[in-house]
Amino acid sequence: MIKRIDLTRFKKYKEQTFSLDPTGITLLVGGNNAGKTTLIHALAVWEFCKIILLHEKGRDSFNQSEVGKGEGFGMSAEEFLPIAVPTLNHLWTNLKTQLSPTEKEEWPDRFYGYIMRIKCTWDHCEQTDKMLEIGLSLANDRLFIRVTNSNLESEDYLPSIVYLPTLAGVLPKENKVTVAERRAHLGRGMAGSVIRNMIYDLYKEEAAIRSEYEHDGSRLRGIAKREFLSRSPLEKLQNNLRSTFFSELEIEPFNEEFHTVLKITERKVIRNQDGKLEVLPKSKYTPRDIIAQGSGYLQWLSIFCILYSLGIDVILLDEPDAHLHASLQSELLEKLLSTVQSETGKQILVSTHSVEMIKQAPLNIVFSMDTRKYLAEESSRVAVLAGVGSEYFPKLDLLKRYKRLIFVENESDKRILEYFGNLCGLSLPADVVYWANTESHATRRHIFDELHKIIPELKCISLRDRDMDTVDSIGPGLEFKGISVPQDSPILLLEWRRKNIESYLLCPKAISLACGKSVSDVKQYIQENFALAIDDDGFISASPPEAIVTCDGKHIFTAENIGLERIWGCDKYDVAKQMTANEVCDDIKTFLTRVRTLFPA
């Protein structure tokens, strides 16, 4: 399997090496733009180019002795299928497809035009590792590919890679295709277009295995049946679907004289009075084509169909959790681990943002794109969950010292709360770590749970803008009721009753002082431009008019062309500094009080 990937001028990586565990599962994790998908795409492009060269030039063209012979193979942009890019030059770092004169002088070999390189190295029994490097060139809107380095011989094995995008794109109908055509589709990143063909292959494989045990029409029993079930890839797939979705597949035999498309339908499964699973009769449930199922089901089916298919060594999964419920994300990782370890032996690379999967995964399979290493400590897992990489560790040291944490949405929230705390005689403790991020309460709680394992005495408040949550989801103490938290929990989940913290700064008098306009002018401007009439008493109250509760204060300050910052040059800090203790809203004081209660001096 693949143990090393060397990228030269591919997308964000001018020159980068990745060393991977060639067995089992690797979770590629990191924040946005960390390079997870780029690495997945590099392998998908390598496989695509490999398949094209194999078809056009033959297997021997990969041999070490053939490197540099002949011309590269050219294709149009429309023929490049493995990944979607706006234009082909987006494959190159900084969109530069050619070397500068100075770079040409320093370039190590004669393939000047082929400056993008993708080299894969894989283990080869107990012998010397094998590698194949493919170079790409762009000239006159045509893409050229060729082998630029290799140590292969004719008898050496080539790994087979399948790329499965976030949603594989299952077709409404699917013709039966040859093995060569199917491999071509898989090599082009189009697994969804041949999913029925792969299922039908599993069906034929099961029939072949069954024929080894059944004789003279006798039914499988006892040891023979158990052996058959343990060997049948289709039965393993069916068991997977039964236990996860209470579903199984019904595959219609393909008759080449009469059929043109493969017919595979989904049947419902129920648990009977004896606790056993059985297929619901067709009189109670009409089977329907798999295309009628939801995106989560199709994604799951595609993953495990590929996993159980023969002739596939490496599977690339790009955010397979995107269409799965949180509970199914955990189950997906669990079943991938058990299947790979006990049954298939395939290598799987998974690009993911799933908190559930990252929390559940063994440390040794979680690969940080920031450090380009597998995780070794639980504290590293927290950094990954938070999406902050190595910048997290200084914060961890402070957390161990203070044991107090407040999640806020940004640093500006902290500044405003500190000012209001001092103004109202409810000053915030100095020995608290503030962590600014826009993650949900659920994600923050996951981060806290991991931190709590390291720092058992840690206490935490998660404070968020209400945004799209309903007012009914906020309790009298600002507690968020959307997630159940025990009364004695060391973490509080709090939300503003109003849409965001800026909504607590819409004080006409303070705005007037900050921008030099009269109070009446301020009220009139906000009403005319934002349809909001502000009453002084209603603004301060914990139960203000609905218009105050639902208005977007952030928009009033920052809206393009009409926001207070743009029109009058006063930002939220200017306004906060002009407010008096009597103008600080009750919700703000409630929050400050809860902080002092959880974090006593």
N, C-alpha and C positions, 0 to 999 in steps of 0.2 A: 504494500500500500504506500501512498504518498507520505514521505517523511520530511521533505524539504521543498520549498517553493522559492525560486529566485525571480524577482520582478525587476525589469529594467524599463523605465519610462512608460509604465502602464498606469494610466489614470493618475491618482495622487502620489504614486510611488516612483520617484526618479530612479532609486536603487534601493531595494529592500529584500531581505531574506526572512523567511518564516520557517521555523523548525517545528514540526508537528509530530504527535504520537501517531504512528502509522496503523494503530489498531484501535478499534472501538469508536467512541463518540468524542468529538471535540465541540464544545460550545464556544463560539466566537462572540465575545461580549465587549461592550464599550459604549460610550456616548454616541450621539449623532455625529456623522462624518468621521468616525474613528477608523474606518477602513474595513469593516466587517463584510459589507456587500462587495467592495472592491476585490477582496481576496477570493470570495466566492465566484465573482465574475471572471477573474483571471483564470481560474481552473476551468470554468465553462468555456472560455475562449480557447484555451489550450486543447480541450477535448474536441471542440468544433474543428479547429485547424487540423488536428490529428486525423479526424474522420475524413475530412476533405482530401488531405494528402494521401491517406491510405487508399481512398477510392480512385484518385486521379493519377497517382504515381506508383502505387504498390507498396507492399510492406518493406521491401528491401531498400526503399528510398530513405528509411529511417536509420539504416546502418551507419556506423562510424565511417566506414570506407567510402560512403556515398556523399558525405557532407561536402558541400561546395560544388558539386557536380550539377550541371543543368541549370535551368531557370526556375524562379519561383512561380507559383501558380496564382493567377489573377482572377478576381471576381468583382462584380459590381456591388454597390452599397446595398442594393435590394437582395442580394444573395447572402449577405451577412446576417445570420439569424439568431445566434445564441443569446444575445442580450440586446436590450433596446438602448440606443444612443441617438441624440438629436442629429448628429453627423459623425462620420467615421473618425474625424480628427479628435473627437472627444475621448477616444481611447488613449491618446497620447498625453503624457504629462504636460500641463500648461498649453495643450493643444498644439505643441511644436512637433511636427512630423519629420523635420530634417535637422541635421547637425549644422551648427555654425562652422565657419572655416577653421576656427581655433579648435573646436571640438573634434573635427575630422582628423586633425593632426594627432589628437590624443586617443582617438578611438582604437581599440586593441586589435581589430581584425578588418578584413576587406569588405565586409557586408555593411557598407556605410548606410545604405538606404534602410536596412532592417534594424532600426535603432530601438524598436520596441521588442523586448525579449521576455518570454515566459518559459522558465525552465523548471521541470518537475523531476524530482529524484525519488526513487522508490526502492524499497528493500527487495532483494532478489535471492530468496532462500537464504543460505548462509554464505553466498558468494558476494562479490563486490557489488555495491549499490549501482543500479542502472539509472540513467538520466536521458532526457530528451528535451532539448531547447528548441523552441519555435520562434522565429522572428517574423515581424509584420512590417510592411512598408506601405505607404500611401502615395500614389502618383497619379495625377490626372483623374482624381475621383475614383480610382480603382485600387482595391486592396490586394496586396501581394503577400503571400506567405511562403515560407520555406524552412527547412531544418537548418539551424545555424550551429548546433552542437549536439553531439550524441556519443555514447559509448556502447551502443547496441550492436548486437549481432543478429543474424537472421532468426535464430531459434529463441531469442529472448522474448519474454512475455511483456505485453503492453497493458497497463491497467485501463479498465473501462470506467468512465465517469459519467454520471447522470446528474443533470442540474434540474432541480424542481423550483420554479419561482414561487413567490408568495401565494399565488393561485394559479394552478397549472393550466387552466383554460380547457376543461373537458368539452369535447365537441358534441353537438346534438346527435350526430350519427357518425359512425366510424366504419370504414371499409376494412376488410381483412387484408393485411399487408404481409409481405415476405419478411423473413428475419433481417435481411439486409436493409429493407426500407425502414423497419422498426428501429434498428440501430442508428440509421441516419437521422430519424426524428429525435431520438434520445440525445444524440450527439449535437443536435442543433438547439437543445434546450426546449424541446416541444413534447415533453413527456405526456402532457395532458391529451395530446392528439392521438396517442396510441395506448391509452389506459385500458381500453377494452381488449386490445390485442394482447397486452401483458396478462390480463386476467384469463383470457382464453388459453394462453400458454400454460398458466398454472393449472387450468382445467385439464389440458392434455397431459401434463406431467402427472397429475393425480391419476388419470386413467391408466397411464403406463405403469405406475407403481401398484395400482390396484390389480392389474393383470398378473403381477408376480405372485399375488396371494390367492386370487380367486380361480378356482378350477371347476369346470363342469357346472357352472351356475351356482356354486355353493356360496353362502354368505360369509362375510368375515366375522370371526369370533375370537374371543380370548386373546392370546398373545399375538396372533396374527393381526387382529384388529388394532391392538395397541401399537404394534410396530408400524402398521400402515398409517395411522393417525399421526405418529411422531415424525414420519417421513414426508407426508403430503404438505406441500407449501400452500395449496388452496385451503386445506382444512385449517391450517394455522391462521390464514387470513380470515376465514369464516369465524373461527373462535374469537378472534380479535374484534370483529364487528359485532358479534353476538353480545359479548361482555360489555362493550363500550356503548353501542347504539341500539341494542336489541334489534338487530337487523342481520340479514344474510343475503347473499347473492344467489340468484337463479340464472344459470348460464344455459342458453339454448344451443344445442349442437349445431355446428356450421356445416351445411351441405353445399359444396362448391358448385353443384349443378343448378341449384335453385336460389341460393342466398348471395347477396352482395354486401350486406352489412351485418355486423355482429350484434346480437341482441342479448343484453344483460340487464336484468331487472332486480329491483330490491324487494325483499320479502320481510314482513314484520315478524318479530320473535317475541313470544311472551313466556312468562314463568308460570307453569301449571301448579295445581294444588300440591303436587309432590315436590315442588321447588326446582323442577327441571325445566330447562329451556326447550321450547318447541315452536315450530313455525305456525303462525296464524293461518287458518284455512283461507283459501282464495275467496270463499263465500263471504268472509268477514273483512277481507282486505285485498283490494285489487293490486297486484304487482305493478310497479311503474319503473320506467327506465331510470338508470342511475342519474341522468342529467337533471331529473326532477328534484333531487335531494339538495340540501343546503350546502353552502360553500364550505362550512366546517367539515361536513361528512365527506365531501369530495376531496378536500385537502388530506384528510386522514386516510381515505381509501388510496389515494395516489401514493402517499408516503409508504404505506405498508405493502402495497402491491409491488412497488419498486424494491423494497427491502427483501421481499421473499422471492423475487425473480432471479433466475440464474444468469450468470455471465456479466454481472454488475459488481464492480469492486468498491467504488467510491460514490457516495451519494452526497450531493450538495443541496442543503435545504435553506432557502432564504426566507427567514422569518415564518416558519411553518405555523407558529402560534397565532398569527395575525387574525385568523378567522375562527379561533377556538376560544371557548369560555375558559376562565381561569382554572376551573377544576379539571378541564380536559387538557390544559397545558401541562399540569403536573403529571397527569396520567400518560400523556404522550411521551414525556421523558422517561417515565418508569418503564413503559413498554418498549421503548427504543433500547434502553439499557439491557433489559432482560432478553430481548430478541437478539441483539448483537452479541451479547456475551455467551448465550447458550445455544444459539441456533445458526446464525448466518455468517458471523465473522467478518462482516463488511466494515468499512471505514465510513463514518458519517461526519460531515462538517455542518454545523447548525449555526447560522447567524440569527441571533435572537435579542430582543429587548424584554423578554418575559421575566418579570420578577419571580413568578412562581417557579420557573425552570431554573433560574440562577440560584434561588434559595435551596432548591431540592438537590441540585447536582453535586456529586462528589467534587471536592476541590481540584483533584488532579485531572478533571476533564474540562475545566473552565479556563479558557485561553483569553487573557486580556489583550486587546488590540493596542492598548496604551503602552504596556510594557513588553508586548510580544513574548510573553511567558505564561505558562500555566500557573494558576494560583497555588500558593503554598501555605497561607495562613488565613484564618477566618476574618481577620481585619481587612485583608485584601478583598474578600467577598463584599464587605460593606462598601468599600470604595467603588466597586463595580456596580452594586445596586444603586448607589447614589449618582453614578455617572460622572464622577469628578476625577477619576484616575488618581495619580500620585499627589495631586493637590490636597487630597483628603487627609493625609497622614499628620500634618501639623495640627489639624483640627482634632484628630483622634487623641493626640497628646493633651490638648486642653480639656477634652471631655473626660479623660481619665483623672484629671486634676479637679475639675469643677463638679462633674457628675450632674450637670444641669444643661438642658438643651432646649432651644426654642426654634422651631422651623417657621420661617417667614417666607413671603413670596419674593421679596427683594430687599436690598440694603436700605432703600428709601423708607420702607415700612418700619424698620428698626429705628431709624433716625427720628421719624415722626412720633413713634411710641415713647422713645426716650424723652423727647421734649414734653409730651403730654404728661408723662409720669412725674417729671420734675415740677411741672406747672400745677398739678393737682395734689402734690404731696404724696404721691404713690410711685416713687421712683423705682425703676427696675433694678434688680440686683446687678452688681458689676461682675460677679463670678458666674456668668452664664455664657454658653456658647450659642451664637446665633448662626443658623444655617439657612442661607437663602436658596430656595429652589421652588419651582412651580409644580412639583409633583402632586398627585392626589393624596388624600389622607391615607388611602390604602397602601400606596407605595411608601409613603413616609413611615407608616406603621411597620412595614416589612423592614425598612432600614433600621428603625429603632429596635425591632426584635433582634436583629443581628448584633447591633451595638450592645444590647442588654446582655447578650451572652458573654461579651467581653468585659462589660462594666455592669455588674449586677445592681449596683446602687444608683444607676442612672435614672433620672426622671426627665420627662419631656412634655412640651406643649407643641402641638401642631396647629398653627394659625393660618387660615386661608381666607381669601375673598370668597363671597358666596357665589359669585358668577351665575351659573345656570341652575344651581340648586334652589329649591323652593323655600320660601320663608318658613313654612311649616316644618322643615327639616332642622330648624335651629331652635334649641331649647332656651329657657329663660336665662341660663348662665352661659349662653353662646355655644353650648355643647352641640356638636353635629350628631344628629340622630340617625344618619344614614348607615353608620357602622356601630355595632354594639360593642361597648367597652365596659368591663367590670368596674364597679364603683371604686374599688381600691386599686385600680390599674395605675401603674407609674407613668402612663401617657394620657394626656388630655387632647381630644380632637375638638378644636374650636373654630367657629366661622363667624364672620361679621354678619349681623342681621341685614345690613344693607349690602348692596351689590359688591362694593369694594371699599378699601380704606379711604380712598379719595372722596367717597360720598359723605364722609364725616367731616370734610373740610369745606363744604358748601355753605359757609357762614357769611351772609351778605356783609356784615360789618367788618369782619376780618379781611374779606376780599377787597372791600372799599379802601381800607387802610393800606393794603399791600399794593394796590394798583393806582391809588390816587383818584378814584372815581367816587361819586356819591353813592350812598346805599341804594337810593331809588334807581340810579342808573344801572347798578349791578343787578338788582332784581329784575328790572325791565329787560336788560340784555339777555339774561338767562332764560326768562320766560319767552321772549321772542325767538331765540335761536335754538332752545332746547325744550320748549313746551313745559317748563317746570316753574311753578310758583312756589317760592320759599317763604314760609312763615317762621319767624324767629323762635317761637315757643315750640312749634312742631318739629323744627330742625333738631333741637336739643333732646327731645324726649326719646325714650327707649321704644315708644309706640308711636312713631311719626305717621303722617299721612302716607297712603300707599305710593303716591308719586315719589316721595323721598326714598322709600324703601326700594323701589324698582329702578330708579334713575341710575345712570352710569356716570358716576362722578369723574372717573378717569377720562372718559370721553369729553366731558365738559372742560376739563383742563387742557387736553392734548389734541382735540379734534383739529384736523387740517383746515386752515383758513379761518375757522370761527372759534377755536379753543381759546381759553383765557390766556394761556401762555403765549399764543401767537398774536392775539389782538391787543392785549394789555401788558404783556411781558411779565406777568406774575405767575410763578409756579406754586406747587403745593407747599413747598417749604416756606416761601414768603408768607403764604396765608396762615400756616400753622403758627408762625412766630408772632402773628398779630392777634391770635385768639387768647381769650382769658380763660381762667379756670371755670367760670360759669358758662362758657360757651363750648366746653368739651362735652360731647354727648355721653349719655349714660352707658352705652355699649362699651365705649373706650374705658370708662372707669371700671366697668364690670370685668373687662379683660385684665386690667392692671391689678385689680384686687385678687383675681384668680392666680395670677403669677406670684404675687406675694404670699398667697396661701400655700401653693405648691412648693415655692422656693423661699422659705422663711429666712430672715436675716440671721 
